[in-house]
Amino acid sequence: MRFLLGRHSVRFSKVEFSLITRLKFGELLDTSTYDMVENGIHQRYFEGRDKVEYAELKAVLQIGVFSEQYDAVKLCLLYMLN
């Protein structure tokens, strides 16, 4: 994205996005072979099910009760990806 601020053209590219969000750009990894983390977010909030619906994720975020310190951040990132 490019913005005109006064007489200056400013850009906000994927490089700046990556610097701010710390999200990486590149090849997507095959996550189907990953092992489940014991007592991870998947287990704590979704009973370890193979499939989680978008509405279920939204409901967990709306309730706002989280077991671990960074669970809200991780779930919000998952929500944004979807």
PyMOL Python script that loads the backbone (N, CA, C, O; Angstrom):
from pymol import cmd

cmd.read_pdbstr("""\
ATOM      1  N   MET A   1       0.858  -1.167   0.000  1.00  0.00           N
ATOM      2  CA  MET A   1       0.000   0.000   0.000  1.00  0.00           C
ATOM      3  C   MET A   1       0.903   1.228   0.000  1.00  0.00           C
ATOM      4  O   MET A   1       1.955   1.253   0.639  1.00  0.00           O
ATOM      5  N   ARG A   2       0.472   2.218  -0.717  1.00  0.00           N
ATOM      6  CA  ARG A   2       1.211   3.486  -0.746  1.00  0.00           C
ATOM      7  C   ARG A   2       0.290   4.606  -0.280  1.00  0.00           C
ATOM      8  O   ARG A   2      -0.902   4.623  -0.590  1.00  0.00           O
ATOM      9  N   PHE A   3       0.864   5.536   0.468  1.00  0.00           N
ATOM     10  CA  PHE A   3       0.127   6.680   0.988  1.00  0.00           C
ATOM     11  C   PHE A   3       0.865   7.948   0.589  1.00  0.00           C
ATOM     12  O   PHE A   3       2.093   7.961   0.502  1.00  0.00           O
ATOM     13  N   LEU A   4       0.117   9.003   0.349  1.00  0.00           N
ATOM     14  CA  LEU A   4       0.711  10.298   0.068  1.00  0.00           C
ATOM     15  C   LEU A   4       0.544  11.157   1.313  1.00  0.00           C
ATOM     16  O   LEU A   4      -0.568  11.567   1.648  1.00  0.00           O
ATOM     17  N   LEU A   5       1.643  11.425   1.994  1.00  0.00           N
ATOM     18  CA  LEU A   5       1.634  12.257   3.197  1.00  0.00           C
ATOM     19  C   LEU A   5       2.322  13.572   2.849  1.00  0.00           C
ATOM     20  O   LEU A   5       3.549  13.652   2.796  1.00  0.00           O
ATOM     21  N   GLY A   6       1.511  14.599   2.614  1.00  0.00           N
ATOM     22  CA  GLY A   6       2.070  15.863   2.136  1.00  0.00           C
ATOM     23  C   GLY A   6       2.639  15.643   0.754  1.00  0.00           C
ATOM     24  O   GLY A   6       1.924  15.225  -0.157  1.00  0.00           O
ATOM     25  N   ARG A   7       3.919  15.921   0.591  1.00  0.00           N
ATOM     26  CA  ARG A   7       4.578  15.687  -0.692  1.00  0.00           C
ATOM     27  C   ARG A   7       5.363  14.378  -0.705  1.00  0.00           C
ATOM     28  O   ARG A   7       6.067  14.094  -1.675  1.00  0.00           O
ATOM     29  N   HIS A   8       5.256  13.592   0.335  1.00  0.00           N
ATOM     30  CA  HIS A   8       6.040  12.361   0.459  1.00  0.00           C
ATOM     31  C   HIS A   8       5.172  11.136   0.194  1.00  0.00           C
ATOM     32  O   HIS A   8       4.060  11.018   0.708  1.00  0.00           O
ATOM     33  N   SER A   9       5.699  10.237  -0.611  1.00  0.00           N
ATOM     34  CA  SER A   9       5.043   8.955  -0.849  1.00  0.00           C
ATOM     35  C   SER A   9       5.599   7.950   0.154  1.00  0.00           C
ATOM     36  O   SER A   9       6.812   7.750   0.231  1.00  0.00           O
ATOM     37  N   VAL A  10       4.720   7.325   0.913  1.00  0.00           N
ATOM     38  CA  VAL A  10       5.121   6.369   1.939  1.00  0.00           C
ATOM     39  C   VAL A  10       4.507   5.026   1.582  1.00  0.00           C
ATOM     40  O   VAL A  10       3.344   4.947   1.185  1.00  0.00           O
ATOM     41  N   ARG A  11       5.299   3.972   1.728  1.00  0.00           N
ATOM     42  CA  ARG A  11       4.749   2.651   1.410  1.00  0.00           C
ATOM     43  C   ARG A  11       4.662   1.779   2.655  1.00  0.00           C
ATOM     44  O   ARG A  11       5.455   1.916   3.587  1.00  0.00           O
ATOM     45  N   PHE A  12       3.702   0.896   2.650  1.00  0.00           N
ATOM     46  CA  PHE A  12       3.536  -0.104   3.706  1.00  0.00           C
ATOM     47  C   PHE A  12       3.476  -1.446   2.988  1.00  0.00           C
ATOM     48  O   PHE A  12       2.415  -1.878   2.538  1.00  0.00           O
ATOM     49  N   SER A  13       4.631  -2.097   2.890  1.00  0.00           N
ATOM     50  CA  SER A  13       4.725  -3.356   2.155  1.00  0.00           C
ATOM     51  C   SER A  13       4.735  -4.539   3.117  1.00  0.00           C
ATOM     52  O   SER A  13       4.591  -4.375   4.329  1.00  0.00           O
ATOM     53  N   LYS A  14       4.907  -5.728   2.556  1.00  0.00           N
ATOM     54  CA  LYS A  14       4.963  -6.910   3.417  1.00  0.00           C
ATOM     55  C   LYS A  14       6.195  -6.887   4.322  1.00  0.00           C
ATOM     56  O   LYS A  14       6.200  -7.521   5.377  1.00  0.00           O
ATOM     57  N   VAL A  15       7.227  -6.166   3.919  1.00  0.00           N
ATOM     58  CA  VAL A  15       8.417  -6.042   4.770  1.00  0.00           C
ATOM     59  C   VAL A  15       8.068  -5.276   6.046  1.00  0.00           C
ATOM     60  O   VAL A  15       8.400  -5.718   7.145  1.00  0.00           O
ATOM     61  N   GLU A  16       7.397  -4.128   5.902  1.00  0.00           N
ATOM     62  CA  GLU A  16       6.994  -3.342   7.077  1.00  0.00           C
ATOM     63  C   GLU A  16       5.967  -4.117   7.914  1.00  0.00           C
ATOM     64  O   GLU A  16       6.022  -4.099   9.144  1.00  0.00           O
ATOM     65  N   PHE A  17       5.045  -4.787   7.247  1.00  0.00           N
ATOM     66  CA  PHE A  17       4.052  -5.606   7.951  1.00  0.00           C
ATOM     67  C   PHE A  17       4.758  -6.664   8.797  1.00  0.00           C
ATOM     68  O   PHE A  17       4.400  -6.883   9.954  1.00  0.00           O
ATOM     69  N   SER A  18       5.762  -7.317   8.213  1.00  0.00           N
ATOM     70  CA  SER A  18       6.515  -8.347   8.922  1.00  0.00           C
ATOM     71  C   SER A  18       7.278  -7.766  10.110  1.00  0.00           C
ATOM     72  O   SER A  18       7.341  -8.383  11.173  1.00  0.00           O
ATOM     73  N   LEU A  19       7.860  -6.575   9.930  1.00  0.00           N
ATOM     74  CA  LEU A  19       8.589  -5.934  11.028  1.00  0.00           C
ATOM     75  C   LEU A  19       7.669  -5.615  12.205  1.00  0.00           C
ATOM     76  O   LEU A  19       8.059  -5.768  13.363  1.00  0.00           O
ATOM     77  N   ILE A  20       6.452  -5.173  11.905  1.00  0.00           N
ATOM     78  CA  ILE A  20       5.515  -4.778  12.956  1.00  0.00           C
ATOM     79  C   ILE A  20       4.878  -5.997  13.629  1.00  0.00           C
ATOM     80  O   ILE A  20       4.817  -6.068  14.857  1.00  0.00           O
ATOM     81  N   THR A  21       4.402  -6.962  12.822  1.00  0.00           N
ATOM     82  CA  THR A  21       3.657  -8.095  13.375  1.00  0.00           C
ATOM     83  C   THR A  21       4.533  -9.283  13.731  1.00  0.00           C
ATOM     84  O   THR A  21       4.108 -10.173  14.467  1.00  0.00           O
ATOM     85  N   ARG A  22       5.759  -9.302  13.210  1.00  0.00           N
ATOM     86  CA  ARG A  22       6.696 -10.406  13.368  1.00  0.00           C
ATOM     87  C   ARG A  22       6.196 -11.676  12.698  1.00  0.00           C
ATOM     88  O   ARG A  22       6.695 -12.762  12.994  1.00  0.00           O
ATOM     89  N   LEU A  23       5.203 -11.562  11.785  1.00  0.00           N
ATOM     90  CA  LEU A  23       4.746 -12.691  10.992  1.00  0.00           C
ATOM     91  C   LEU A  23       5.658 -12.815   9.781  1.00  0.00           C
ATOM     92  O   LEU A  23       6.085 -11.803   9.225  1.00  0.00           O
ATOM     93  N   LYS A  24       5.957 -14.023   9.372  1.00  0.00           N
ATOM     94  CA  LYS A  24       6.878 -14.271   8.281  1.00  0.00           C
ATOM     95  C   LYS A  24       6.132 -14.492   6.962  1.00  0.00           C
ATOM     96  O   LYS A  24       4.986 -14.939   6.953  1.00  0.00           O
ATOM     97  N   PHE A  25       6.792 -14.176   5.863  1.00  0.00           N
ATOM     98  CA  PHE A  25       6.286 -14.463   4.534  1.00  0.00           C
ATOM     99  C   PHE A  25       7.175 -15.546   3.944  1.00  0.00           C
ATOM    100  O   PHE A  25       8.393 -15.515   4.118  1.00  0.00           O
ATOM    101  N   GLY A  26       6.584 -16.485   3.259  1.00  0.00           N
ATOM    102  CA  GLY A  26       7.382 -17.543   2.642  1.00  0.00           C
ATOM    103  C   GLY A  26       6.529 -18.769   2.420  1.00  0.00           C
ATOM    104  O   GLY A  26       5.300 -18.701   2.424  1.00  0.00           O
ATOM    105  N   GLU A  27       7.198 -19.897   2.225  1.00  0.00           N
ATOM    106  CA  GLU A  27       6.498 -21.143   1.957  1.00  0.00           C
ATOM    107  C   GLU A  27       5.698 -21.591   3.174  1.00  0.00           C
ATOM    108  O   GLU A  27       6.133 -21.435   4.315  1.00  0.00           O
ATOM    109  N   LEU A  28       4.519 -22.150   2.906  1.00  0.00           N
ATOM    110  CA  LEU A  28       3.715 -22.719   3.987  1.00  0.00           C
ATOM    111  C   LEU A  28       4.225 -24.114   4.296  1.00  0.00           C
ATOM    112  O   LEU A  28       4.477 -24.903   3.385  1.00  0.00           O
ATOM    113  N   LEU A  29       4.376 -24.415   5.549  1.00  0.00           N
ATOM    114  CA  LEU A  29       4.849 -25.722   5.965  1.00  0.00           C
ATOM    115  C   LEU A  29       3.699 -26.711   6.034  1.00  0.00           C
ATOM    116  O   LEU A  29       2.556 -26.332   6.293  1.00  0.00           O
ATOM    117  N   ASP A  30       4.003 -27.966   5.804  1.00  0.00           N
ATOM    118  CA  ASP A  30       3.003 -29.024   5.931  1.00  0.00           C
ATOM    119  C   ASP A  30       2.853 -29.346   7.415  1.00  0.00           C
ATOM    120  O   ASP A  30       3.735 -29.961   8.015  1.00  0.00           O
ATOM    121  N   THR A  31       1.745 -28.934   7.997  1.00  0.00           N
ATOM    122  CA  THR A  31       1.537 -29.144   9.436  1.00  0.00           C
ATOM    123  C   THR A  31       0.746 -30.408   9.740  1.00  0.00           C
ATOM    124  O   THR A  31       0.476 -30.698  10.906  1.00  0.00           O
ATOM    125  N   SER A  32       0.371 -31.166   8.714  1.00  0.00           N
ATOM    126  CA  SER A  32      -0.442 -32.361   8.944  1.00  0.00           C
ATOM    127  C   SER A  32       0.331 -33.454   9.676  1.00  0.00           C
ATOM    128  O   SER A  32      -0.276 -34.360  10.245  1.00  0.00           O
ATOM    129  N   THR A  33       1.655 -33.382   9.670  1.00  0.00           N
ATOM    130  CA  THR A  33       2.450 -34.419  10.322  1.00  0.00           C
ATOM    131  C   THR A  33       2.942 -34.002  11.704  1.00  0.00           C
ATOM    132  O   THR A  33       3.683 -34.751  12.340  1.00  0.00           O
ATOM    133  N   TYR A  34       2.549 -32.834  12.178  1.00  0.00           N
ATOM    134  CA  TYR A  34       2.991 -32.372  13.495  1.00  0.00           C
ATOM    135  C   TYR A  34       2.304 -33.167  14.595  1.00  0.00           C
ATOM    136  O   TYR A  34       1.132 -33.528  14.485  1.00  0.00           O
ATOM    137  N   ASP A  35       3.052 -33.428  15.648  1.00  0.00           N
ATOM    138  CA  ASP A  35       2.478 -34.089  16.814  1.00  0.00           C
ATOM    139  C   ASP A  35       1.717 -33.056  17.643  1.00  0.00           C
ATOM    140  O   ASP A  35       2.074 -31.879  17.663  1.00  0.00           O
ATOM    141  N   MET A  36       0.680 -33.504  18.316  1.00  0.00           N
ATOM    142  CA  MET A  36      -0.087 -32.622  19.181  1.00  0.00           C
ATOM    143  C   MET A  36       0.705 -32.353  20.456  1.00  0.00           C
ATOM    144  O   MET A  36       1.315 -33.260  21.022  1.00  0.00           O
ATOM    145  N   VAL A  37       0.690 -31.122  20.893  1.00  0.00           N
ATOM    146  CA  VAL A  37       1.367 -30.741  22.130  1.00  0.00           C
ATOM    147  C   VAL A  37       0.460 -31.136  23.296  1.00  0.00           C
ATOM    148  O   VAL A  37      -0.738 -30.851  23.292  1.00  0.00           O
ATOM    149  N   GLU A  38       1.039 -31.783  24.271  1.00  0.00           N
ATOM    150  CA  GLU A  38       0.260 -32.186  25.437  1.00  0.00           C
ATOM    151  C   GLU A  38      -0.268 -30.956  26.157  1.00  0.00           C
ATOM    152  O   GLU A  38       0.497 -30.045  26.473  1.00  0.00           O
ATOM    153  N   ASN A  39      -1.568 -30.922  26.419  1.00  0.00           N
ATOM    154  CA  ASN A  39      -2.257 -29.816  27.079  1.00  0.00           C
ATOM    155  C   ASN A  39      -2.052 -28.482  26.350  1.00  0.00           C
ATOM    156  O   ASN A  39      -1.943 -27.435  26.988  1.00  0.00           O
ATOM    157  N   GLY A  40      -2.001 -28.524  25.020  1.00  0.00           N
ATOM    158  CA  GLY A  40      -1.880 -27.313  24.215  1.00  0.00           C
ATOM    159  C   GLY A  40      -3.238 -26.648  24.039  1.00  0.00           C
ATOM    160  O   GLY A  40      -4.244 -27.129  24.559  1.00  0.00           O
ATOM    161  N   ILE A  41      -3.261 -25.552  23.312  1.00  0.00           N
ATOM    162  CA  ILE A  41      -4.505 -24.804  23.068  1.00  0.00           C
ATOM    163  C   ILE A  41      -5.569 -25.699  22.463  1.00  0.00           C
ATOM    164  O   ILE A  41      -6.742 -25.631  22.830  1.00  0.00           O
ATOM    165  N   HIS A  42      -5.146 -26.533  21.536  1.00  0.00           N
ATOM    166  CA  HIS A  42      -6.074 -27.445  20.866  1.00  0.00           C
ATOM    167  C   HIS A  42      -6.799 -28.322  21.881  1.00  0.00           C
ATOM    168  O   HIS A  42      -8.001 -28.556  21.757  1.00  0.00           O
ATOM    169  N   GLN A  43      -6.080 -28.800  22.869  1.00  0.00           N
ATOM    170  CA  GLN A  43      -6.664 -29.652  23.907  1.00  0.00           C
ATOM    171  C   GLN A  43      -7.451 -28.828  24.930  1.00  0.00           C
ATOM    172  O   GLN A  43      -8.550 -29.222  25.320  1.00  0.00           O
ATOM    173  N   ARG A  44      -6.911 -27.707  25.362  1.00  0.00           N
ATOM    174  CA  ARG A  44      -7.545 -26.919  26.424  1.00  0.00           C
ATOM    175  C   ARG A  44      -8.890 -26.337  26.016  1.00  0.00           C
ATOM    176  O   ARG A  44      -9.812 -26.289  26.831  1.00  0.00           O
ATOM    177  N   TYR A  45      -9.018 -25.897  24.771  1.00  0.00           N
ATOM    178  CA  TYR A  45     -10.233 -25.181  24.373  1.00  0.00           C
ATOM    179  C   TYR A  45     -11.146 -25.963  23.435  1.00  0.00           C
ATOM    180  O   TYR A  45     -12.327 -25.640  23.309  1.00  0.00           O
ATOM    181  N   PHE A  46     -10.607 -26.994  22.772  1.00  0.00           N
ATOM    182  CA  PHE A  46     -11.416 -27.700  21.771  1.00  0.00           C
ATOM    183  C   PHE A  46     -11.393 -29.214  21.940  1.00  0.00           C
ATOM    184  O   PHE A  46     -11.663 -29.948  20.989  1.00  0.00           O
ATOM    185  N   GLU A  47     -11.073 -29.687  23.140  1.00  0.00           N
ATOM    186  CA  GLU A  47     -11.058 -31.109  23.497  1.00  0.00           C
ATOM    187  C   GLU A  47     -10.251 -31.976  22.538  1.00  0.00           C
ATOM    188  O   GLU A  47     -10.517 -33.172  22.424  1.00  0.00           O
ATOM    189  N   GLY A  48      -9.277 -31.403  21.849  1.00  0.00           N
ATOM    190  CA  GLY A  48      -8.412 -32.166  20.968  1.00  0.00           C
ATOM    191  C   GLY A  48      -9.060 -32.641  19.680  1.00  0.00           C
ATOM    192  O   GLY A  48      -8.509 -33.497  18.989  1.00  0.00           O
ATOM    193  N   ARG A  49     -10.225 -32.096  19.350  1.00  0.00           N
ATOM    194  CA  ARG A  49     -10.924 -32.518  18.122  1.00  0.00           C
ATOM    195  C   ARG A  49     -10.099 -32.211  16.879  1.00  0.00           C
ATOM    196  O   ARG A  49      -9.294 -31.279  16.871  1.00  0.00           O
ATOM    197  N   ASP A  50     -10.306 -32.999  15.832  1.00  0.00           N
ATOM    198  CA  ASP A  50      -9.589 -32.797  14.574  1.00  0.00           C
ATOM    199  C   ASP A  50     -10.078 -31.572  13.822  1.00  0.00           C
ATOM    200  O   ASP A  50      -9.324 -30.970  13.057  1.00  0.00           O
ATOM    201  N   LYS A  51     -11.323 -31.201  14.031  1.00  0.00           N
ATOM    202  CA  LYS A  51     -11.915 -30.101  13.282  1.00  0.00           C
ATOM    203  C   LYS A  51     -12.552 -29.107  14.248  1.00  0.00           C
ATOM    204  O   LYS A  51     -13.317 -29.492  15.133  1.00  0.00           O
ATOM    205  N   VAL A  52     -12.234 -27.833  14.073  1.00  0.00           N
ATOM    206  CA  VAL A  52     -12.801 -26.770  14.909  1.00  0.00           C
ATOM    207  C   VAL A  52     -13.473 -25.766  13.983  1.00  0.00           C
ATOM    208  O   VAL A  52     -12.856 -25.283  13.034  1.00  0.00           O
ATOM    209  N   GLU A  53     -14.711 -25.458  14.251  1.00  0.00           N
ATOM    210  CA  GLU A  53     -15.456 -24.500  13.434  1.00  0.00           C
ATOM    211  C   GLU A  53     -15.099 -23.066  13.838  1.00  0.00           C
ATOM    212  O   GLU A  53     -14.751 -22.795  14.987  1.00  0.00           O
ATOM    213  N   TYR A  54     -15.191 -22.173  12.878  1.00  0.00           N
ATOM    214  CA  TYR A  54     -14.909 -20.756  13.085  1.00  0.00           C
ATOM    215  C   TYR A  54     -15.762 -20.181  14.222  1.00  0.00           C
ATOM    216  O   TYR A  54     -15.271 -19.402  15.038  1.00  0.00           O
ATOM    217  N   ALA A  55     -17.019 -20.564  14.269  1.00  0.00           N
ATOM    218  CA  ALA A  55     -17.932 -20.070  15.311  1.00  0.00           C
ATOM    219  C   ALA A  55     -17.481 -20.503  16.700  1.00  0.00           C
ATOM    220  O   ALA A  55     -17.658 -19.761  17.666  1.00  0.00           O
ATOM    221  N   GLU A  56     -16.898 -21.699  16.810  1.00  0.00           N
ATOM    222  CA  GLU A  56     -16.399 -22.181  18.104  1.00  0.00           C
ATOM    223  C   GLU A  56     -15.213 -21.343  18.571  1.00  0.00           C
ATOM    224  O   GLU A  56     -15.112 -20.992  19.746  1.00  0.00           O
ATOM    225  N   LEU A  57     -14.326 -21.031  17.644  1.00  0.00           N
ATOM    226  CA  LEU A  57     -13.176 -20.186  17.960  1.00  0.00           C
ATOM    227  C   LEU A  57     -13.640 -18.805  18.403  1.00  0.00           C
ATOM    228  O   LEU A  57     -13.137 -18.259  19.385  1.00  0.00           O
ATOM    229  N   LYS A  58     -14.591 -18.250  17.684  1.00  0.00           N
ATOM    230  CA  LYS A  58     -15.139 -16.931  18.024  1.00  0.00           C
ATOM    231  C   LYS A  58     -15.782 -16.957  19.409  1.00  0.00           C
ATOM    232  O   LYS A  58     -15.618 -16.018  20.188  1.00  0.00           O
ATOM    233  N   ALA A  59     -16.507 -18.020  19.716  1.00  0.00           N
ATOM    234  CA  ALA A  59     -17.167 -18.145  21.021  1.00  0.00           C
ATOM    235  C   ALA A  59     -16.147 -18.186  22.163  1.00  0.00           C
ATOM    236  O   ALA A  59     -16.352 -17.559  23.202  1.00  0.00           O
ATOM    237  N   VAL A  60     -15.058 -18.915  21.971  1.00  0.00           N
ATOM    238  CA  VAL A  60     -14.009 -18.986  22.997  1.00  0.00           C
ATOM    239  C   VAL A  60     -13.435 -17.595  23.246  1.00  0.00           C
ATOM    240  O   VAL A  60     -13.215 -17.208  24.394  1.00  0.00           O
ATOM    241  N   LEU A  61     -13.194 -16.844  22.174  1.00  0.00           N
ATOM    242  CA  LEU A  61     -12.654 -15.487  22.317  1.00  0.00           C
ATOM    243  C   LEU A  61     -13.659 -14.556  23.005  1.00  0.00           C
ATOM    244  O   LEU A  61     -13.272 -13.712  23.813  1.00  0.00           O
ATOM    245  N   GLN A  62     -14.930 -14.708  22.688  1.00  0.00           N
ATOM    246  CA  GLN A  62     -15.948 -13.834  23.282  1.00  0.00           C
ATOM    247  C   GLN A  62     -16.135 -14.117  24.771  1.00  0.00           C
ATOM    248  O   GLN A  62     -16.399 -13.199  25.547  1.00  0.00           O
ATOM    249  N   ILE A  63     -16.001 -15.362  25.167  1.00  0.00           N
ATOM    250  CA  ILE A  63     -16.113 -15.702  26.589  1.00  0.00           C
ATOM    251  C   ILE A  63     -14.974 -15.038  27.362  1.00  0.00           C
ATOM    252  O   ILE A  63     -15.188 -14.502  28.449  1.00  0.00           O
ATOM    253  N   GLY A  64     -13.768 -15.075  26.802  1.00  0.00           N
ATOM    254  CA  GLY A  64     -12.636 -14.344  27.369  1.00  0.00           C
ATOM    255  C   GLY A  64     -12.003 -14.922  28.613  1.00  0.00           C
ATOM    256  O   GLY A  64     -11.355 -14.195  29.366  1.00  0.00           O
ATOM    257  N   VAL A  65     -12.173 -16.211  28.849  1.00  0.00           N
ATOM    258  CA  VAL A  65     -11.536 -16.862  29.995  1.00  0.00           C
ATOM    259  C   VAL A  65     -10.451 -17.781  29.443  1.00  0.00           C
ATOM    260  O   VAL A  65     -10.744 -18.729  28.715  1.00  0.00           O
ATOM    261  N   PHE A  66      -9.182 -17.495  29.796  1.00  0.00           N
ATOM    262  CA  PHE A  66      -8.061 -18.228  29.228  1.00  0.00           C
ATOM    263  C   PHE A  66      -7.225 -18.871  30.329  1.00  0.00           C
ATOM    264  O   PHE A  66      -7.014 -18.279  31.387  1.00  0.00           O
ATOM    265  N   SER A  67      -6.751 -20.088  30.070  1.00  0.00           N
ATOM    266  CA  SER A  67      -5.994 -20.862  31.052  1.00  0.00           C
ATOM    267  C   SER A  67      -4.552 -20.408  31.187  1.00  0.00           C
ATOM    268  O   SER A  67      -4.004 -20.400  32.290  1.00  0.00           O
ATOM    269  N   GLU A  68      -3.940 -20.036  30.088  1.00  0.00           N
ATOM    270  CA  GLU A  68      -2.532 -19.666  30.077  1.00  0.00           C
ATOM    271  C   GLU A  68      -2.368 -18.207  29.668  1.00  0.00           C
ATOM    272  O   GLU A  68      -3.262 -17.618  29.061  1.00  0.00           O
ATOM    273  N   GLN A  69      -1.229 -17.637  30.004  1.00  0.00           N
ATOM    274  CA  GLN A  69      -0.972 -16.212  29.812  1.00  0.00           C
ATOM    275  C   GLN A  69      -1.136 -15.749  28.364  1.00  0.00           C
ATOM    276  O   GLN A  69      -1.750 -14.706  28.136  1.00  0.00           O
ATOM    277  N   TYR A  70      -0.615 -16.479  27.383  1.00  0.00           N
ATOM    278  CA  TYR A  70      -0.635 -16.008  26.005  1.00  0.00           C
ATOM    279  C   TYR A  70      -1.683 -16.695  25.135  1.00  0.00           C
ATOM    280  O   TYR A  70      -1.648 -16.549  23.913  1.00  0.00           O
ATOM    281  N   ASP A  71      -2.599 -17.430  25.723  1.00  0.00           N
ATOM    282  CA  ASP A  71      -3.628 -18.114  24.941  1.00  0.00           C
ATOM    283  C   ASP A  71      -4.495 -17.139  24.153  1.00  0.00           C
ATOM    284  O   ASP A  71      -4.856 -17.426  23.011  1.00  0.00           O
ATOM    285  N   ALA A  72      -4.832 -16.010  24.729  1.00  0.00           N
ATOM    286  CA  ALA A  72      -5.673 -15.035  24.030  1.00  0.00           C
ATOM    287  C   ALA A  72      -4.976 -14.545  22.768  1.00  0.00           C
ATOM    288  O   ALA A  72      -5.606 -14.420  21.718  1.00  0.00           O
ATOM    289  N   VAL A  73      -3.689 -14.270  22.863  1.00  0.00           N
ATOM    290  CA  VAL A  73      -2.927 -13.799  21.699  1.00  0.00           C
ATOM    291  C   VAL A  73      -2.887 -14.874  20.627  1.00  0.00           C
ATOM    292  O   VAL A  73      -3.121 -14.587  19.453  1.00  0.00           O
ATOM    293  N   LYS A  74      -2.596 -16.101  21.013  1.00  0.00           N
ATOM    294  CA  LYS A  74      -2.519 -17.205  20.057  1.00  0.00           C
ATOM    295  C   LYS A  74      -3.862 -17.451  19.379  1.00  0.00           C
ATOM    296  O   LYS A  74      -3.918 -17.670  18.169  1.00  0.00           O
ATOM    297  N   LEU A  75      -4.941 -17.414  20.153  1.00  0.00           N
ATOM    298  CA  LEU A  75      -6.263 -17.619  19.576  1.00  0.00           C
ATOM    299  C   LEU A  75      -6.668 -16.459  18.670  1.00  0.00           C
ATOM    300  O   LEU A  75      -7.336 -16.672  17.658  1.00  0.00           O
ATOM    301  N   CYS A  76      -6.278 -15.251  19.016  1.00  0.00           N
ATOM    302  CA  CYS A  76      -6.557 -14.096  18.149  1.00  0.00           C
ATOM    303  C   CYS A  76      -5.809 -14.213  16.827  1.00  0.00           C
ATOM    304  O   CYS A  76      -6.357 -13.882  15.776  1.00  0.00           O
ATOM    305  N   LEU A  77      -4.578 -14.674  16.867  1.00  0.00           N
ATOM    306  CA  LEU A  77      -3.826 -14.882  15.632  1.00  0.00           C
ATOM    307  C   LEU A  77      -4.501 -15.945  14.764  1.00  0.00           C
ATOM    308  O   LEU A  77      -4.597 -15.788  13.547  1.00  0.00           O
ATOM    309  N   LEU A  78      -4.959 -17.003  15.379  1.00  0.00           N
ATOM    310  CA  LEU A  78      -5.696 -18.036  14.644  1.00  0.00           C
ATOM    311  C   LEU A  78      -6.972 -17.463  14.047  1.00  0.00           C
ATOM    312  O   LEU A  78      -7.318 -17.762  12.905  1.00  0.00           O
ATOM    313  N   TYR A  79      -7.666 -16.647  14.815  1.00  0.00           N
ATOM    314  CA  TYR A  79      -8.895 -16.004  14.344  1.00  0.00           C
ATOM    315  C   TYR A  79      -8.606 -15.112  13.124  1.00  0.00           C
ATOM    316  O   TYR A  79      -9.357 -15.124  12.149  1.00  0.00           O
ATOM    317  N   MET A  80      -7.515 -14.342  13.191  1.00  0.00           N
ATOM    318  CA  MET A  80      -7.154 -13.464  12.069  1.00  0.00           C
ATOM    319  C   MET A  80      -6.790 -14.272  10.830  1.00  0.00           C
ATOM    320  O   MET A  80      -7.118 -13.867   9.715  1.00  0.00           O
ATOM    321  N   LEU A  81      -6.131 -15.384  11.002  1.00  0.00           N
ATOM    322  CA  LEU A  81      -5.769 -16.222   9.858  1.00  0.00           C
ATOM    323  C   LEU A  81      -6.985 -16.771   9.156  1.00  0.00           C
ATOM    324  O   LEU A  81      -6.971 -16.976   7.942  1.00  0.00           O
ATOM    325  N   ASN A  82      -8.036 -17.012   9.912  1.00  0.00           N
ATOM    326  CA  ASN A  82      -9.250 -17.543   9.308  1.00  0.00           C
ATOM    327  C   ASN A  82     -10.107 -16.446   8.746  1.00  0.00           C
ATOM    328  O   ASN A  82     -11.175 -16.717   8.197  1.00  0.00           O
TER     329      ASN A  82
END
""", "prot")
cmd.dss("prot")
cmd.show_as("cartoon", "prot")
cmd.util.cbc("prot")
cmd.orient("prot")
